[in-house]
Amino acid sequence: MSNLLELKNVSKVYSRGLIHAQSNVALRDMSLTLREDEPTIMTVAGESGSGKTTLAMLLLGFITPTTGEIIYRGKNITGLMGKDRLAYRREVQAVFQDPFAVFNPFYTVDHLLTVPIKRFKLAKNRAEARDRMEEALTAVGLRPEDILGRFPHQLSGGQRQRINVARALLLKPRLLIADEPVSMVDASLRANILETLRNLQRDYGVSIIYITHDLTTAYHIAKSIIVLYRGAIMEAGDVDAVIKDPQHPYTKLLVDSIPWPNLDQRWGEHPIVAREAGGVSAGCPFRSRCPSAMDVCATRPPLFRISESQAASCYLHAERPEIVAERLTELLPV
Ligand SMILES: Nc1ncnc2c1ncn2[C@@H]1O[C@H](COP(=O)(O)OP(=O)(O)OP(=O)(O)O)[C@@H](O)[C@H]1O
């Protein structure tokens, strides 16, 4: 049993100023392990300033730990050289919050995808490169014929973010660091991108560290969770257990701050009871894909909504969450 990734007591202290030097502990004594033979999705959750992005930067090797070690497949990433370093840079990929940032407006999507293929010599010729691009785009639910040849401004935010995922997938990564990948994407596309990430884990064996401040999407996608507060782990474990039965006061606070459909109530206080058992989810077009089908929604956060036509759809697809809240309160009195 070997580990894909191991953090051993990692701390990161940022220092600034020479005369009146000030230091800021962004990450404190963090340890975690991901196993190589069990691809998984782990959420790192916490409010702004808790150290999430610092963790992502450390894992990608952009910054180095002040103390502690980051071990990737048995080797400390700080000292990686030559072939090992190249393999690490290929196998550990990232998708960031802003789906616009990585695109150069003067180049087509093809260029964005061709660069890593050339850099890591992933294809012998142009035809093979094209096959690789098409394969990756298809894997994230895009039609290559609709996407290739287009400029960034000709794509939606959701398409751009999926192209970013496709770009990462091209490199056949073992570990994907997804730092708030859906926070700048329309609510209607969130579930789509989260589902794409889950497919990568399930179908391609990619482990994912999903970084977010949003416990609802964390709950939707992850198997385990680490809750960070001011750079320190407050609570960690199975996502279901941690969110349903938070032990640490800070986690309780985070869970309680998730609004119920009835905005006077807080998540975790009362179960939602369906007025007509099964009646709501039966109409949900997303039911087959939703991990929280109606019976589970009775005890979990509500992930579905009722539209005017009485067809339910996943909360994560909702374009107008406030309408969802209103309608749910009306249709599902607690
Ligand atoms: N380059 C830096 N120099 C000094 N301090 C930094 C630097 N980068 C981050 N920090 C500080 O480290 C702490 C953690 O920041 P970090 O960006 O990792 O948090 P975060 O959880 O990702 O926040 P957000 O969700 O707002 O992006 C914060 O107090 C931040 O001000």
PDBQT file of the ligand as one rigid body, heavy atoms in Angstrom, charges set to zero:
ROOT
HETATM    1  N1  LIG A 401       2.069  35.985  -0.582  1.00  0.00    +0.000 N 
HETATM    2  C1  LIG A 401       1.582  36.222   0.635  1.00  0.00    +0.000 A 
HETATM    3  N2  LIG A 401       2.266  37.016   1.498  1.00  0.00    +0.000 NA
HETATM    4  C2  LIG A 401       1.794  37.244   2.736  1.00  0.00    +0.000 A 
HETATM    5  N3  LIG A 401       0.665  36.725   3.233  1.00  0.00    +0.000 NA
HETATM    6  C3  LIG A 401      -0.070  35.917   2.412  1.00  0.00    +0.000 A 
HETATM    7  C4  LIG A 401       0.350  35.628   1.080  1.00  0.00    +0.000 A 
HETATM    8  N4  LIG A 401      -0.561  34.811   0.498  1.00  0.00    +0.000 NA
HETATM    9  C5  LIG A 401      -1.516  34.601   1.438  1.00  0.00    +0.000 A 
HETATM   10  N5  LIG A 401      -1.209  35.265   2.580  1.00  0.00    +0.000 N 
HETATM   11  C6  LIG A 401      -1.986  35.243   3.831  1.00  0.00    +0.000 C 
HETATM   12  O1  LIG A 401      -2.081  33.886   4.249  1.00  0.00    +0.000 OA
HETATM   13  C7  LIG A 401      -3.372  33.612   4.769  1.00  0.00    +0.000 C 
HETATM   14  C8  LIG A 401      -4.016  32.480   3.980  1.00  0.00    +0.000 C 
HETATM   15  O2  LIG A 401      -4.260  32.961   2.668  1.00  0.00    +0.000 OA
HETATM   16  P1  LIG A 401      -4.881  32.027   1.518  1.00  0.00    +0.000 P 
HETATM   17  O3  LIG A 401      -4.911  32.822   0.256  1.00  0.00    +0.000 OA
HETATM   18  O4  LIG A 401      -4.145  30.748   1.488  1.00  0.00    +0.000 OA
HETATM   19  O5  LIG A 401      -6.365  31.790   2.091  1.00  0.00    +0.000 OA
HETATM   20  P2  LIG A 401      -7.646  31.217   1.350  1.00  0.00    +0.000 P 
HETATM   21  O6  LIG A 401      -8.309  30.305   2.320  1.00  0.00    +0.000 OA
HETATM   22  O7  LIG A 401      -7.293  30.657   0.033  1.00  0.00    +0.000 OA
HETATM   23  O8  LIG A 401      -8.512  32.533   1.159  1.00  0.00    +0.000 OA
HETATM   24  P3  LIG A 401      -9.546  32.899  -0.038  1.00  0.00    +0.000 P 
HETATM   25  O9  LIG A 401     -10.672  31.904   0.062  1.00  0.00    +0.000 OA
HETATM   26  O10 LIG A 401      -9.964  34.299   0.299  1.00  0.00    +0.000 OA
HETATM   27  O11 LIG A 401      -8.779  32.814  -1.326  1.00  0.00    +0.000 OA
HETATM   28  C9  LIG A 401      -4.156  34.915   4.710  1.00  0.00    +0.000 C 
HETATM   29  O12 LIG A 401      -4.055  35.541   5.982  1.00  0.00    +0.000 OA
HETATM   30  C10 LIG A 401      -3.423  35.717   3.664  1.00  0.00    +0.000 C 
HETATM   31  O13 LIG A 401      -3.520  37.105   3.906  1.00  0.00    +0.000 OA
ENDROOT
TORSDOF 0
